[in-house]
Amino acid sequence: MGGTGFYLEALLEGIATLGVPPDWSLRKRMEKEPVENLQRKLKKAAVSRWQKMNPSDRANPRRLIRALEVATLGENRKK
């Protein structure tokens, strides 16, 4: 989601991923991965997050890495 829809959702519901800080070592390791590997890892780690992504985001390594970061770090924060 982007544009007006994202803005309204952020105002009304907040942005859950803001509480998940960047993991620079994870990003460094993942930036060398092919997009297909990142996609596979995200589907395994958080299929619901994968399903919510649009085709453009699914092909964007930076977005995939952030989604993996949120999926892994977000889960660790819940424990």
Number of C-alpha atoms within 10 A of each C-alpha: 11 8 7 9 10 13 14 12 13 12 10 9 9 12 12 10 13 9 11 15 11 13 12 10 8 13 15 11 10 20 14 10 13 10 18 12 13 24 22 12 16 24 15 12 16 16 14 11 15 21 12 11 15 10 10 8 15 20 15 13 20 16 15 24 23 19 24 25 22 23 18 15 16 17 12 9 10 6 5
